[in-house]
């Protein structure tokens, strides 16, 4: 990319620091022998865990309970090693860090050697089980606090407390209460608590795809995504912002994490958006919307999508297929909002000489997307996501050898899988915390009672029910990773939607979407705050811009509930028609939000666009005809008036 030296950003150098093993083996630095040995030990544990995951994907691993328990224990040890008890602290505290590390290390041995006897002790625990289970719960609560935040940690503690305190809760929230032994039996010995589906997914499929993402980015794929996006859209009006949407969407297919996407692509895309005239807050808002939306973009999506496959019994590749059209519409809507903003401000694209050449980009690094294509192909052919991820890693290692700049040496390979494990720690802690909450909900029957309560409050009407669940999803998602918000809502709220005849996949995607988009919803919009820091904007103002640009994320879930064609539920003709009317509805809504179509709208034109959008939410012939007619009428009036003004101005000139 032919930008000036002070403007060019090397994505790979910017997004990754040297790994533990690379720093530890650099004997030119001033590390003490003891500290160097400790860091090498952590590297060995991280790499060993990664290699075990790869081995188990290919040949099978330990039995289910043992695999999940040992995996969680190792993750806890790494969590306390890499994330100090106090933010900003650079050394380990002898009490608050070293003690949890030691206890986690003990748990590794207990969980490994407890099997298979522990499988026979359900309902008849020995003292060691009680001690280990209590210790596991306490360490998970602290691990969640360190990696996710105090809100998720407090919520986890609340659900543990709720198991005992049921008799003191009123109405539908109350339950008989359970003993401490029953809590440990469910949470620790069974696979319905800590070691339930979230940890199962984290320890098999998710960790493989995070390793794949780390390896892929080390080959330079991140820079390829950005260069590819800018070569396609850079010259278009508002091009850098459109490129941000495209590149972050592609990056999201491999990271599945909004904050990670923003941190990797934001330092490159935001300065270029500022260069063509977008404000700091708008630039940060665009990047936040694009990065957060990466979690809904197939083929990989986010961690919650794999858990959804377990909860629904629907193969993951089918879930990715159902999610494809809504994801494309989300990014399309973001592009329309960006383009209209550029038209309003009279902005242009970047000069050709400042952009990469499309064919150069494709020829130099285009082959790096072959593993992504392989993932899709294998899952379509019926292979499990775990097996597809394993072969994607193998294929990546082979094709990376084609060019020197993408080649992974042995040391780079070790560093990449070590980084992949370290980057996965927060997600693993989120899954462990979600497992505790899931266990509590199952024990107490809260999911069934919450569904009954939601149905009673909504009067059995679908729209009020959707609004209630939307608010609950957004609140739960504030300051909480998507996987945690999704697991909680899928456990307690989806049942109510299904009782109102909402299809299973639509109900799960509804809470999935709102759990994701809480990341760009004020006042706690984590991804927006990250991009505001990169852009130098105001966090709250950036989050409001994110909300405005990404408003489709809040409209689309209602659209695919009322227009099932968006989830491929219908014949080819009805799907095409349903997607077409939904697209027009989203464009109309964008025109309403921006107050601009061909030119600036007056009040009655703007409200007409809103009416058109509302009419096109549902798939119904009469409302669709009216919605399309209103949209085309206002658009035609604007086009005619704009053309008339141009002719008049040219005549006067």
C-alpha positions in Angstrom: 0.0 0.0 0.0 1.6 3.2 -1.1 0.9 5.4 1.9 3.5 7.7 3.4 5.9 6.2 5.8 4.5 8.0 8.8 1.0 6.8 7.9 1.7 3.2 7.0 0.9 0.7 9.7 2.3 -2.9 9.6 -0.6 -4.8 11.0 1.3 -7.9 12.0 3.9 -5.9 14.0 1.3 -3.7 15.5 -1.1 -6.4 16.6 1.3 -8.9 18.1 4.0 -8.5 20.7 6.8 -11.1 20.9 5.5 -14.2 22.6 6.7 -15.5 26.0 8.9 -18.2 24.3 10.5 -15.7 21.9 11.4 -13.3 24.7 12.6 -16.0 27.1 14.9 -17.5 24.5 16.4 -14.1 23.7 19.5 -14.1 25.9 20.4 -10.5 25.0 17.7 -9.2 27.4 18.2 -8.7 31.1 15.8 -11.3 32.5 16.9 -13.1 35.7 17.5 -16.8 35.4 14.5 -17.5 37.7 12.1 -15.3 35.7 13.3 -16.7 32.4 12.7 -20.2 33.7 9.2 -19.3 34.9 8.3 -17.8 31.5 9.7 -20.8 29.7 7.6 -23.0 32.0 4.4 -21.1 31.1 5.4 -21.3 27.4 5.8 -25.1 27.7 2.4 -25.4 29.5 0.7 -23.3 26.8 2.3 -25.1 23.9 1.7 -28.5 25.5 -2.0 -27.7 25.9 -2.2 -26.6 22.3 -0.4 -29.8 21.1 -2.7 -31.9 23.2 -5.8 -30.2 21.7 -4.4 -30.8 18.2 -3.6 -34.5 19.0 -7.1 -35.1 20.5 -8.7 -33.6 17.4 -6.8 -36.0 15.2 -6.7 -39.2 17.4 -9.0 -38.6 20.4 -8.1 -37.5 23.9 -9.1 -38.3 27.5 -12.6 -39.3 28.5 -15.1 -36.4 28.6 -15.1 -35.5 32.3 -11.4 -35.9 32.6 -10.7 -33.9 29.5 -12.9 -31.0 30.5 -11.8 -30.9 34.1 -8.0 -31.0 33.4 -8.4 -28.5 30.6 -10.3 -26.1 32.9 -7.6 -26.6 35.6 -4.8 -25.8 33.2 -6.6 -22.8 31.9 -7.0 -21.5 35.5 -3.3 -21.9 36.2 -2.5 -19.9 33.0 -5.1 -17.3 33.8 -3.6 -16.5 37.2 -0.1 -16.6 35.7 -0.8 -14.2 32.8 -3.5 -11.9 34.4 -2.3 -10.4 37.8 -4.9 -9.9 40.5 -4.5 -6.1 40.1 -4.7 -4.4 36.7 -1.4 -2.9 35.6 0.7 -5.0 37.9 3.7 -6.4 36.1 4.9 -9.0 38.8 3.2 -11.8 40.5 2.0 -11.2 44.1 3.2 -13.9 46.5 -0.3 -14.3 48.0 -2.9 -13.2 45.5 -1.2 -14.6 42.4 1.2 -17.4 43.5 -1.3 -19.1 45.8 -4.1 -19.4 43.1 -1.5 -20.7 40.7 -0.4 -23.3 43.2 -4.0 -24.3 43.9 -4.7 -24.6 40.2 -1.7 -26.8 39.8 -3.0 -29.1 42.5 -6.4 -29.2 40.8 -4.7 -30.4 37.6 -3.4 -33.5 39.4 -6.7 -34.0 41.4 -8.8 -33.9 38.2 -6.5 -36.1 36.2 -6.2 -38.8 38.8 -9.8 -38.7 40.1 -11.0 -40.3 36.9 -12.6 -42.9 36.5 -13.5 -43.4 40.2 -15.2 -40.0 40.4 -17.7 -41.1 37.7 -19.0 -43.7 40.2 -19.3 -41.3 43.1 -22.2 -39.1 41.9 -24.5 -38.6 45.0 -21.8 -40.2 47.2 -18.9 -37.8 47.3 -15.7 -38.2 49.3 -14.2 -35.2 51.2 -11.6 -34.7 48.4 -14.4 -34.1 45.9 -16.0 -31.5 48.1 -12.7 -29.7 48.6 -11.8 -29.8 44.9 -15.2 -28.7 43.8 -15.3 -25.8 46.2 -11.8 -24.8 45.1 -12.7 -25.0 41.5 -15.8 -22.8 41.9 -13.8 -20.2 43.9 -11.0 -20.1 41.4 -13.4 -19.7 38.5 -15.1 -16.8 40.2 -11.7 -15.1 40.6 -10.6 -16.0 37.1 -13.8 -14.5 35.6 -13.2 -11.3 37.6 -9.7 -10.9 36.3 -10.4 -11.6 32.6 -14.1 -10.6 32.1 -14.8 -8.1 34.9 -16.5 -7.7 38.2 -20.0 -7.7 36.7 -19.7 -11.3 35.3 -18.0 -12.4 38.5 -20.8 -11.0 40.7 -23.4 -12.6 38.5 -21.7 -16.0 38.9 -21.6 -15.6 42.7 -25.3 -14.6 42.7 -26.3 -17.8 40.9 -24.3 -19.9 43.3 -26.0 -18.2 46.2 -29.4 -18.5 44.4 -29.1 -22.3 44.6 -29.2 -22.1 48.4 -31.5 -19.1 48.9 -34.4 -20.2 46.7 -36.9 -20.3 49.6 -36.2 -16.6 50.3 -37.1 -15.5 46.8 -40.7 -14.5 46.1 -43.1 -15.8 43.5 -41.8 -17.6 40.4 -38.2 -16.8 41.4 -38.5 -19.0 44.5 -37.6 -22.7 44.7 -37.1 -25.2 47.6 -33.3 -24.7 47.8 -30.5 -27.2 47.6 -27.7 -28.5 49.9 -24.0 -27.8 49.5 -23.4 -31.4 48.6 -26.0 -31.2 45.8 -24.3 -28.0 44.5 -20.9 -29.7 44.3 -22.3 -32.8 42.8 -24.0 -30.9 40.0 -21.3 -28.3 39.4 -18.2 -30.5 39.7 -18.9 -34.2 39.4 -21.5 -34.1 36.7 -21.2 -32.5 33.2 -24.3 -30.3 33.9 -22.3 -27.5 35.6 -18.8 -26.2 35.2 -18.0 -29.0 32.6 -21.2 -28.6 30.6 -21.5 -27.5 26.9 -19.7 -24.2 27.2 -16.5 -25.8 28.5 -16.9 -28.7 26.2 -17.0 -26.4 23.2 -14.2 -24.3 24.5 -12.0 -27.3 25.0 -12.6 -28.8 21.6 -13.9 -26.7 18.8 -13.3 -23.2 20.0 -9.7 -23.6 21.1 -8.9 -25.2 17.7 -10.3 -22.2 15.8 -8.5 -19.8 18.1 -5.2 -21.6 17.4 -6.0 -21.5 13.6 -6.7 -17.7 13.9 -3.4 -17.1 15.6 -1.5 -19.1 13.0 -3.3 -17.5 10.1 -2.6 -14.0 11.4 1.1 -14.9 11.9 1.3 -15.7 8.2 0.2 -12.2 7.3 -3.5 -12.8 6.6 -4.6 -9.8 8.6 -2.7 -7.5 6.3 -4.1 -9.4 3.3 -7.7 -8.7 4.5 -7.0 -5.0 4.9 -5.2 -4.6 1.6 -7.8 -6.6 -0.2 -10.6 -4.5 1.3 -8.9 -1.2 0.4 -8.0 -2.4 -3.1 -11.8 -3.0 -3.7 -13.4 0.0 -2.1 -10.7 2.6 -1.4 -11.5 4.8 -4.4 -15.3 4.8 -3.8 -17.0 7.7 -2.0 -16.4 6.9 1.7 -14.0 4.1 0.7 -11.8 3.8 3.8 -14.9 3.4 6.0 -16.3 0.8 3.5 -13.0 -1.0 3.6 -13.1 -1.0 7.4 -16.4 -2.8 7.2 -15.2 -5.3 4.7 -11.8 -6.0 6.4 -13.2 -6.3 9.9 -16.0 -8.6 8.6 -13.3 -10.9 7.1 -11.2 -10.7 10.2 -14.2 -11.6 12.2 -14.6 -14.9 10.4 -11.4 -16.1 12.1 -11.3 -14.3 15.5 -14.9 -14.2 16.4 -14.2 -11.4 18.9 -15.3 -7.7 18.5 -12.6 -6.2 20.7 -9.8 -8.3 19.1 -11.0 -7.2 15.6 -11.0 -3.6 16.6 -7.6 -3.8 18.2 -6.1 -5.4 15.1 -7.7 -3.5 12.2 -8.6 -0.2 14.0 -5.1 1.3 14.1 -5.0 1.0 10.3 -8.5 1.8 9.2 -9.3 4.6 11.6 -6.5 7.0 10.5 -7.4 6.5 6.9 -11.1 7.3 7.6 -9.9 10.4 9.4 -7.7 11.3 6.4 -10.7 11.5 4.0 -12.8 13.7 6.4 -14.7 11.5 8.8 -14.9 12.7 12.4 -13.1 10.9 15.2 -16.3 9.7 16.7 -17.8 8.5 13.4 -14.5 6.7 12.4 -14.4 4.9 15.8 -18.1 4.1 15.4 -17.7 2.5 12.0 -14.8 0.3 13.2 -16.8 -0.8 16.3 -19.8 -1.7 14.2 -17.7 -3.7 11.7 -15.6 -5.4 14.4 -18.5 -6.4 16.5 -20.4 -7.7 13.5 -17.6 -10.1 12.7 -19.1 -12.4 15.3 -22.2 -13.0 13.2 -20.3 -13.5 9.9 -19.9 -17.2 8.7 -18.1 -19.4 8.2 -16.5 -19.4 11.7 -18.5 -16.7 13.6 -18.1 -16.5 17.4 -17.8 -19.0 20.2 -21.5 -18.7 21.0 -22.4 -20.1 17.6 -20.7 -23.4 18.4 -22.5 -23.6 21.7 -25.7 -22.9 19.8 -25.1 -26.0 17.7 -24.9 -28.1 20.9 -28.0 -26.5 22.4 -30.2 -26.8 19.3 -28.8 -30.1 17.9 -28.5 -28.3 14.5 -25.1 -28.9 12.7 -22.9 -25.9 12.9 -22.6 -25.5 9.1 -26.4 -25.3 8.9 -26.4 -22.6 11.6 -23.8 -20.7 9.6 -26.1 -21.0 6.5 -29.1 -19.7 8.4 -27.0 -16.8 9.7 -25.5 -15.8 6.3 -28.2 -13.6 4.9 -28.8 -11.6 8.1 -25.0 -11.1 8.4 -24.7 -9.9 4.8 -27.7 -7.6 5.4 -26.1 -6.2 8.6 -22.8 -5.3 6.8 -24.8 -4.0 3.8 -26.8 -1.7 6.0 -23.6 -0.4 7.6 -22.2 0.3 4.1 -25.4 2.2 3.2 -25.1 4.3 6.3 -21.5 5.1 5.6 -22.1 5.9 1.9 -25.0 8.3 2.8 -22.8 10.0 5.4 -20.1 10.5 2.8 -22.7 11.9 0.4 -23.9 14.3 3.1 -20.4 15.5 3.8 -19.3 15.5 0.2 -16.4 13.2 1.0 -14.4 11.4 -1.7 -12.3 8.2 -1.7 -8.5 7.8 -1.6 -6.3 8.4 -4.7 -5.4 5.4 -6.7 -1.7 5.8 -5.9 -2.4 5.5 -2.2 -4.1 2.2 -2.6 -2.8 -1.4 -3.1 -3.2 -3.0 -6.5 -5.9 -5.7 -6.4 -4.0 -8.3 -8.4 -0.8 -7.8 -6.5 -2.7 -8.4 -3.3 -4.3 -11.5 -4.6 -1.1 -13.0 -6.1 1.0 -12.3 -3.0 -1.3 -13.5 -0.3 -4.6 -14.6 -1.8 -3.8 -18.3 -1.3 -4.1 -17.7 2.5 -7.9 -18.0 2.3 -7.6 -21.6 1.1 -7.9 -23.0 4.7 -11.1 -21.0 5.2 -12.6 -22.5 2.0 -11.5 -25.9 3.2 -13.3 -25.4 6.5 -16.6 -24.6 4.7 -16.1 -27.5 2.3 -15.4 -30.1 5.0 -18.3 -29.0 7.2 -20.7 -29.1 4.2 -19.4 -32.6 3.5 -20.4 -33.6 7.0 -17.1 -33.4 8.9 -17.3 -32.1 12.5 -16.1 -28.5 13.2 -13.3 -30.0 15.3 -12.0 -32.2 12.4 -12.4 -29.3 9.9 -10.4 -27.0 12.2 -7.6 -29.5 12.6 -7.3 -30.0 8.8 -7.5 -26.2 8.3 -4.4 -25.9 10.5 -2.6 -28.6 8.6 -3.4 -27.0 5.3 -2.3 -23.6 6.5 1.1 -25.0 7.6 1.6 -26.4 4.1 0.5 -23.4 2.0 2.4 -21.0 4.2 5.5 -22.5 2.8 4.7 -21.1 -0.7 6.3 -17.7 0.0 9.0 -16.6 2.3 7.0 -13.8 3.8 4.2 -16.1 4.9 6.4 -19.1 5.9 6.1 -20.2 9.5 9.4 -21.4 11.0 9.3 -23.9 13.8 9.8 -21.1 16.3 7.1 -19.0 14.7 4.7 -22.0 14.9 5.4 -22.5 18.6 5.0 -18.8 19.2 1.7 -18.7 17.3 0.1 -21.6 19.1 1.3 -20.2 22.5 -0.3 -16.8 21.6 -3.4 -18.7 20.6 -3.7 -20.3 24.0 -3.0 -17.1 25.8 -5.6 -15.2 23.8 -8.2 -17.9 24.6 -7.9 -17.6 28.3 -10.6 -14.9 28.7 -13.0 -16.9 26.5 -12.4 -20.1 28.5 -13.1 -18.2 31.8 -16.3 -16.9 30.3 -17.3 -20.4 29.3 -16.5 -21.7 32.8 -18.5 -18.9 34.4 -21.4 -19.6 32.0 -21.2 -23.3 32.9 -21.7 -22.4 36.6 -24.7 -20.2 35.7 -26.1 -22.9 33.5 -25.8 -25.5 36.2 -27.6 -23.2 38.7 -30.4 -22.6 36.2 -30.9 -26.3 35.5 -30.8 -27.2 39.3 -33.4 -24.5 40.2 -35.7 -24.8 37.2 -35.3 -21.0 36.7 -35.5 -21.3 32.9 -39.0 -22.7 32.9 -40.2 -20.2 35.4 -38.6 -17.2 33.6 -40.3 -18.3 30.4 -43.7 -18.4 32.2 -43.0 -15.0 33.7 -42.1 -13.5 30.3 -45.2 -15.0 28.7 -47.4 -13.6 31.6 -45.9 -10.1 31.3 -46.3 -10.1 27.6 -49.8 -11.4 27.7 -48.8 -14.2 25.4 -48.2 -11.7 22.6 -45.0 -12.1 20.5 -43.9 -8.5 20.1 -44.0 -7.6 23.8 -42.1 -10.8 24.5 -39.4 -10.0 21.9 -39.0 -6.5 23.4 -38.6 -7.9 26.9 -36.0 -10.4 25.8 -34.2 -7.7 23.8 -33.9 -5.5 26.8 -32.7 -8.5 29.0 -30.2 -9.5 26.3 -28.7 -6.0 26.1 -28.5 -5.6 29.8 -26.8 -9.0 30.3 -24.5 -8.3 27.4 -23.2 -5.0 29.0 -19.7 -5.7 30.1 -20.1 -9.4 29.5 -18.7 -11.5 26.6 -21.2 -12.7 24.0 -20.8 -16.4 25.0 -21.9 -15.7 28.5 -24.8 -13.5 27.6 -26.0 -16.0 25.0 -25.7 -19.0 27.3 -27.8 -17.3 30.0 -30.5 -16.1 27.7 -30.6 -19.4 25.7 -31.1 -21.1 29.1 -33.8 -18.9 30.6 -35.5 -17.0 27.7 -35.5 -19.0 24.5 -38.1 -21.4 25.8 -40.6 -18.7 26.1 -40.2 -17.8 22.4 -40.4 -21.4 21.3 -43.7 -21.7 23.3 -45.0 -18.8 21.1 -44.2 -20.9 18.0 -41.0 -19.1 17.1 -38.7 -21.6 15.2 -35.9 -22.9 17.3 -33.1 -21.4 15.2 -34.8 -18.0 15.0 -35.3 -17.9 18.8 -31.6 -18.7 19.4 -30.3 -16.2 16.8 -32.6 -13.5 18.3 -30.8 -13.7 21.7 -27.4 -14.3 20.0 -27.7 -11.1 18.0 -28.7 -8.9 21.0 -26.0 -10.4 23.2 -23.5 -9.4 20.5 -24.8 -5.9 19.8 -24.7 -4.9 23.5 -21.0 -4.4 22.7 -21.9 -1.2 20.8 -24.9 -0.1 22.9 -24.4 2.8 25.3 -23.7 3.2 28.1 -21.4 0.1 28.4 -20.3 -0.3 24.8 -16.9 -2.1 25.2 -15.9 -2.4 21.6 -16.9 1.3 20.9 -14.8 2.4 23.9 -11.8 0.5 22.4 -12.2 2.2 19.0 -12.8 5.6 20.6 -9.3 5.2 22.3 -7.8 4.4 18.9 -9.5 7.3 17.2 -8.9 9.8 20.0 -12.7 10.4 20.2 -15.2 10.6 23.1 -16.2 7.1 24.3 -19.9 7.9 24.8 -20.2 9.9 21.6 -18.4 7.1 19.7 -20.8 4.5 21.2 -23.8 6.6 20.0 -22.3 6.7 16.5 -21.9 3.0 16.7 -25.5 2.5 17.7 -26.6 4.8 14.8 -24.4 3.1 12.2 -25.2 -0.4 13.4 -28.9 0.1 13.9 -29.6 -2.8 11.5 -28.3 -5.1 14.3 -31.4 -4.1 16.3 -33.8 -4.3 13.4 -32.7 -7.5 11.8 -33.6 -9.9 14.6 -37.2 -8.7 14.4 -37.1 -9.0 10.6 -36.1 -12.7 10.6 -38.7 -13.5 13.3 -41.4 -11.9 11.1 -39.8 -12.7 7.8 -38.4 -16.3 8.1 -37.2 -16.2 4.5 -34.1 -14.4 5.8 -33.3 -17.7 7.5 -33.8 -19.6 4.3 -37.2 -20.9 5.5 -39.2 -21.1 2.2 -38.9 -21.8 -1.5 -36.2 -20.2 -3.6 -38.7 -17.7 -5.0 -40.1 -16.6 -1.6 -36.5 -16.4 -0.1 -35.4 -14.1 -3.0 -38.5 -12.0 -2.6 -38.3 -11.9 1.2 -34.6 -10.9 1.1 -35.3 -8.2 -1.6 -38.1 -6.5 0.4 -36.0 -6.7 3.6 -33.1 -5.1 1.8 -35.3 -2.2 0.6 -36.7 -1.9 4.1 -33.2 -1.5 5.5 -32.2 1.1 2.9 -35.4 3.0 3.8 -34.5 2.8 7.4 -30.9 4.1 6.7 -32.4 7.0 4.8 -34.6 7.8 7.8 -31.7 7.7 10.2 -29.4 9.7 8.0 -32.0 12.2 6.8 -30.6 11.7 3.4 -31.3 9.7 0.2 -30.5 11.4 -3.1 -30.3 14.7 -1.2 -31.3 15.9 2.3 -34.8 14.9 3.3 -37.5 17.2 4.7 -39.6 16.0 7.7 -42.4 14.4 5.7 -40.0 12.6 3.4 -38.0 11.3 6.4 -41.1 10.0 8.1 -42.2 8.4 4.9 -39.0 6.4 4.8 -39.6 5.3 8.4 -43.2 4.1 7.4 -41.7 2.2 4.4 -39.2 0.5 6.7 -41.8 -0.5 9.2 -44.1 -1.9 6.5 -41.3 -4.0 5.2 -40.3 -5.7 8.5 -42.9 -8.4 8.0 -43.2 -10.7 4.9 -46.8 -10.0 3.9 -47.9 -9.1 0.3 -50.0 -6.0 1.0 -47.6 -4.4 3.5 -44.6 -5.2 1.2 -46.3 -3.6 -1.8 -47.2 -0.5 0.2 -43.7 -0.3 1.7 -41.9 -0.6 -1.7 -44.3 1.9 -3.2 -43.7 4.5 -0.5 -39.9 4.0 -0.8 -39.8 4.3 -4.6 -42.2 7.3 -4.6 -40.0 9.3 -2.1 -36.8 8.2 -3.8 -38.2 9.3 -7.2 -39.3 12.7 -5.9 -35.9 13.3 -4.4 -34.2 12.2 -7.6 -36.4 14.4 -9.8 -36.0 17.5 -7.5 -32.2 17.0 -7.3 -32.0 16.6 -11.1 -34.1 19.8 -11.5 -31.8 21.7 -9.2 -28.7 20.6 -11.1 -30.3 21.7 -14.4 -31.2 25.0 -13.0 -27.8 25.6 -11.5 -26.1 24.7 -14.8 -28.4 27.0 -16.7 -27.7 29.9 -14.3 -24.0 29.2 -14.6 
